[in-house]
């Protein structure tokens, strides 16, 4: 599975590394605060971009999670934003031609297209047949969120450095 990443300005990271040695608790606190703010921004953007199905399950499943990065000193900060639903990645990236199950499409056809239940099975089958021939196009809801917000994420993360300095100088 492919993971999307944002490239960060390394000058902020180099300063952060120095502060990790000088004041690890303060550095980790401030960087955690910045990373969480960036994750919340990306979570919101992904939810705004994701196509809604019959029930909106994919949108409501998108969450963020903070975790310590796998650094030797254990003081790194990392996080993820995404969904644990098995169809999240195919919605993001699209699919090759395949014949999907008709029953879930039937519910979608009724709720999203307003097709009468007496005809929804037939319409769902036709959609499944089209997917079997062409596949599906990816929505890129996560990719769009990353593309749109990469600069802002860099700014949010870089903002941790002056807060760390202020706290080290007794100002925060």
C-alpha positions as CSV (number, residue, x, y, z in Angstrom):
1,X,0.0,0.0,0.0
2,X,1.3,3.4,-1.0
3,X,1.6,6.1,1.7
4,X,1.4,9.8,0.9
5,X,3.9,12.1,2.6
6,X,4.5,15.8,3.0
7,X,8.1,17.0,2.6
8,X,8.9,19.3,5.5
9,X,11.4,22.2,5.6
10,X,14.4,20.5,7.2
11,X,15.7,23.7,8.9
12,X,12.9,23.5,11.4
13,X,13.7,19.9,11.9
14,X,17.4,20.6,12.5
15,X,16.5,23.2,15.2
16,X,14.0,20.7,16.7
17,X,16.8,18.1,16.9
18,X,19.0,20.5,18.8
19,X,16.1,21.3,21.2
20,X,15.5,17.6,21.7
21,X,18.9,17.4,23.2
22,X,18.6,20.6,25.2
23,X,15.0,20.3,26.5
24,X,13.4,17.1,25.3
25,X,10.1,17.5,27.2
26,X,9.5,21.0,25.9
27,X,10.5,20.1,22.4
28,X,8.3,17.1,22.2
29,X,5.3,18.9,23.8
30,X,5.5,21.8,21.3
31,X,6.2,19.5,18.3
32,X,3.3,17.3,19.3
33,X,1.0,20.3,19.5
34,X,2.1,21.4,15.9
35,X,1.8,17.9,14.5
36,X,-1.7,17.4,15.9
37,X,-2.8,20.8,14.5
38,X,-1.5,19.8,11.1
39,X,-3.2,16.4,11.3
40,X,-6.5,18.1,12.3
41,X,-6.2,20.4,9.2
42,X,-5.6,17.4,6.9
43,X,-8.4,15.4,8.5
44,X,-10.8,18.2,7.9
45,X,-9.7,18.7,4.3
46,X,-9.9,15.0,3.6
47,X,-13.4,14.8,5.0
48,X,-14.4,17.8,2.8
49,X,-12.9,16.1,-0.3
50,X,-14.1,12.6,0.1
51,X,-17.1,11.5,-2.0
52,X,-20.1,10.6,0.1
53,X,-21.7,7.3,-0.4
54,X,-25.2,6.1,0.6
55,X,-24.4,6.4,4.3
56,X,-21.3,8.7,4.6
57,X,-19.4,6.0,6.3
58,X,-16.1,6.7,4.6
59,X,-16.2,10.4,5.6
60,X,-17.0,9.6,9.2
61,X,-14.3,7.0,9.4
62,X,-11.5,9.4,8.6
63,X,-9.6,10.2,11.8
64,X,-6.1,11.2,12.9
65,X,-3.8,9.4,15.3
66,X,-0.7,10.7,17.1
67,X,2.2,8.4,17.8
68,X,5.9,8.6,18.8
69,X,8.2,8.2,15.8
70,X,10.6,5.3,15.6
71,X,13.7,7.3,16.6
72,X,16.5,6.0,18.7
73,X,15.8,8.4,21.5
74,X,12.0,7.8,21.3
75,X,11.3,11.5,21.3
76,X,10.2,11.9,17.7
77,X,6.6,12.8,16.9
78,X,4.5,11.4,14.0
79,X,0.9,11.0,13.1
80,X,-1.4,9.5,10.5
81,X,-4.7,10.6,9.0
82,X,-6.9,8.1,7.2
83,X,-9.6,5.5,7.4
84,X,-9.5,1.9,8.4
85,X,-12.3,1.0,6.0
86,X,-11.2,-1.6,3.4
87,X,-12.6,0.5,0.5
88,X,-10.9,3.8,1.5
89,X,-7.8,3.2,-0.7
90,X,-9.7,2.1,-3.8
91,X,-11.9,5.3,-3.5
92,X,-8.6,7.3,-3.2
93,X,-6.7,5.6,-6.0
94,X,-9.4,4.1,-8.2
95,X,-9.6,0.5,-9.3
96,X,-8.8,-1.7,-12.2
97,X,-11.7,-3.3,-14.0
98,X,-13.4,-5.8,-11.6
99,X,-17.0,-7.0,-11.0
100,X,-18.1,-5.5,-7.7
101,X,-20.8,-7.0,-5.5
102,X,-24.2,-5.7,-6.7
103,X,-26.0,-5.5,-3.3
104,X,-24.0,-2.5,-1.9
105,X,-24.4,-0.8,-5.2
106,X,-28.1,-1.3,-5.0
107,X,-28.3,0.7,-1.7
108,X,-26.1,3.4,-3.3
109,X,-28.4,3.6,-6.4
110,X,-31.5,4.0,-4.2
111,X,-30.1,6.6,-1.9
112,X,-27.8,8.6,-4.2
113,X,-29.6,8.3,-7.5
114,X,-33.1,8.1,-6.1
115,X,-33.9,4.9,-8.1
116,X,-37.0,3.0,-7.0
117,X,-36.2,-0.2,-5.1
118,X,-38.1,-2.2,-7.7
119,X,-35.5,-1.1,-10.3
120,X,-32.4,-0.6,-8.2
121,X,-31.1,-4.2,-8.7
122,X,-31.1,-3.7,-12.5
123,X,-29.4,-0.3,-12.3
124,X,-26.8,-1.6,-9.8
125,X,-26.1,-4.5,-12.1
126,X,-25.5,-2.1,-15.0
127,X,-23.1,0.0,-12.9
128,X,-21.3,-3.2,-11.8
129,X,-20.9,-4.2,-15.4
130,X,-19.5,-0.8,-16.3
131,X,-17.0,-1.1,-13.4
132,X,-16.1,-4.5,-14.7
133,X,-15.2,-3.0,-18.1
134,X,-13.6,0.3,-17.0
135,X,-12.7,0.2,-13.3
136,X,-13.2,3.3,-11.2
137,X,-11.5,6.6,-11.2
138,X,-9.8,7.6,-7.9
139,X,-11.2,10.5,-6.0
140,X,-7.8,11.6,-4.6
141,X,-9.5,13.0,-1.5
142,X,-6.3,12.5,0.5
143,X,-4.0,13.5,-2.3
144,X,-5.9,16.8,-2.8
145,X,-5.8,17.5,0.9
146,X,-2.0,17.0,0.9
147,X,-1.4,19.0,-2.3
148,X,-3.5,22.0,-1.1
149,X,-2.1,22.1,2.4
150,X,1.6,21.2,2.2
151,X,2.8,24.8,2.7
152,X,0.4,25.3,5.6
153,X,1.6,22.0,7.2
154,X,5.2,23.2,6.9
155,X,4.3,26.5,8.5
156,X,2.4,24.8,11.4
157,X,5.3,22.5,12.1
158,X,7.9,25.2,11.8
159,X,5.9,27.3,14.3
160,X,6.9,24.9,17.0
161,X,10.5,26.1,17.0
162,X,9.8,29.7,18.1
163,X,7.5,28.4,20.8
164,X,10.2,26.1,22.1
165,X,12.7,29.0,22.1
166,X,10.2,31.2,24.0
167,X,9.7,28.5,26.6
168,X,13.4,27.9,27.0
169,X,13.9,31.6,27.6
170,X,11.1,31.6,30.1
171,X,8.5,33.3,28.0
172,X,6.0,30.6,27.4
